[in-house]
Amino acid sequence: MSALDTIRREVSICMFDLYGTVVDMQGGVTRAVAPYLKAKGWAGDPSRLVTG
């Protein structure tokens, strides 16, 4: 029996935590939106917009 067969037989669920583990989503969105907000004259903290 191959490893793939064993995985198919033994694993019933597979989950990934992408937020902060694999991808820094908050940091990425903050960096992406900061120049736009600055160009629009917004003086607030861009990370506050991202986190709510």
C-alpha positions in Angstrom: 0.0 0.0 0.0 1.4 3.4 -0.9 1.6 6.4 1.4 -1.1 8.1 -0.6 -3.4 5.1 0.0 -2.7 5.3 3.7 -3.4 9.0 3.8 -6.7 8.5 2.0 -7.7 5.8 4.4 -6.5 7.4 7.7 -7.1 11.1 7.3 -10.6 12.4 7.6 -10.0 16.1 7.8 -7.2 18.5 6.9 -7.2 22.1 8.1 -4.9 25.0 7.5 -4.5 28.2 9.5 -3.5 30.7 6.9 -4.0 33.8 9.0 -0.7 34.8 10.4 0.9 31.4 10.0 1.5 31.0 6.3 0.4 34.4 5.0 0.6 37.6 6.9 -2.7 38.8 5.6 -3.1 41.9 7.9 0.4 43.1 7.1 0.0 42.5 3.4 -3.3 44.3 3.2 -2.0 47.2 5.4 1.0 47.7 3.1 -1.3 47.6 0.0 -3.8 50.1 1.3 -1.4 52.5 3.0 -0.3 54.4 -0.2 -3.9 54.7 -1.4 -5.0 56.1 1.9 -2.0 58.5 2.0 -2.8 59.7 -1.5 -6.4 60.4 -0.5 -5.1 62.5 2.5 -6.2 60.1 5.2 -3.9 60.7 8.3 -5.1 57.7 10.2 -3.2 54.5 10.9 -3.7 52.1 8.0 -3.6 49.0 10.2 -6.7 50.3 12.1 -8.6 50.2 8.8 -7.6 46.6 8.2 -8.4 45.4 11.7 -11.6 47.3 12.1 
